[in-house]
């Protein structure tokens, strides 16, 4: 499933966090013409950059190695705003590490979810 996630150029909820394809270190691709090929910046870098968001057009992704960050805890906050409130606070809300809007159709209601690293004294046991 991670191969498909990478292939469509998926992204997370952080405005400053790059899309998942930029976290790919290497991948194994099964192609119709070349069979199984391994791709990375060191091995076939041009095809590697194309294949990171290949939409399945270059073959089937059978293996992916991702660059990860150390495990960390986040504090999630949920609030409700109007669309006008979102327009007024959008720049402020972008300061959170992760932020997403969930508009409730046929209403003026927007659910706002923000996440930031857990700081000292924020609680959340080990």
WOPEJO-V963129 format. One record per residue. RES is the residue in one letter. SS is DSSP state (H for helix, E for strand, - for the rest). PHI is phi in whole degrees, -180 to 180 (none if undefined). PSI is psi in whole degrees, -180 to 180 (NA if undefined). Layout:
BEGIN
res,ss,phi,psi
RES,SS,PHI,PSI
RES,SS,PHI,PSI
END
This chain:
BEGIN
res,ss,phi,psi
X,-,none,-32
X,H,-66,-31
X,H,-60,-43
X,H,-68,-38
X,H,-60,-44
X,H,-67,-43
X,H,-62,-25
X,-,-97,7
X,-,68,35
X,-,-63,155
X,-,-137,167
X,-,-99,-152
X,-,-109,12
X,-,-103,124
X,-,-62,-29
X,-,-101,2
X,-,-95,127
X,-,-68,159
X,-,-63,161
X,H,-61,-31
X,H,-63,-25
X,H,-77,-8
X,H,-95,-4
X,E,-76,125
X,E,-94,-39
X,E,-157,163
X,E,-153,155
X,E,-113,128
X,E,-121,132
X,E,-100,115
X,E,-112,155
X,-,-69,-35
X,-,-95,-37
X,-,-107,-3
X,E,73,-142
X,E,-86,127
X,E,-132,145
X,E,-103,133
X,E,-126,142
X,E,-164,179
X,-,-63,-29
X,-,-85,-35
X,-,-111,104
X,-,62,60
X,H,-61,-36
X,H,-65,-48
X,H,-66,-36
X,H,-58,-48
X,H,-64,-37
X,H,-70,-40
X,H,-75,-20
X,-,-58,-35
X,-,-128,60
X,-,-84,-6
X,-,54,23
X,-,80,-1
X,-,-72,-23
X,-,-96,-10
X,-,147,-170
X,E,-102,128
X,E,-79,119
X,E,-106,-16
X,E,-156,141
X,E,-137,135
X,E,-111,124
X,E,-108,145
X,-,-81,125
X,-,-116,165
X,-,-106,159
X,-,-60,150
X,-,-59,141
X,-,-152,161
X,-,-105,146
X,E,-120,149
X,E,-102,123
X,E,-103,135
X,E,-125,136
X,E,-122,133
X,E,-141,171
X,E,-122,135
X,E,-134,167
X,E,-93,167
X,H,-62,-37
X,H,-65,-40
X,H,-63,-39
X,H,-64,-44
X,H,-60,-38
X,H,-73,-33
X,H,-107,4
X,H,-55,-49
X,H,-60,-41
X,H,-63,-44
X,H,-67,-28
X,-,-67,-11
X,-,-75,-15
X,-,-74,151
X,-,-62,-41
X,E,-131,140
X,E,-154,138
X,E,-145,152
X,E,-111,141
X,E,-130,99
X,E,-75,135
X,-,-92,111
X,-,-53,147
X,-,66,19
X,-,-136,177
X,-,-103,17
X,E,-97,133
X,E,-128,125
X,E,-88,130
X,E,-112,126
X,E,-121,123
X,E,-121,149
X,E,-137,136
X,E,-139,157
X,E,-57,143
X,-,-69,123
X,-,-97,172
X,-,-58,134
X,-,79,5
X,-,-84,-2
X,-,86,-160
X,-,76,85
X,-,-58,169
X,-,-66,NA
END
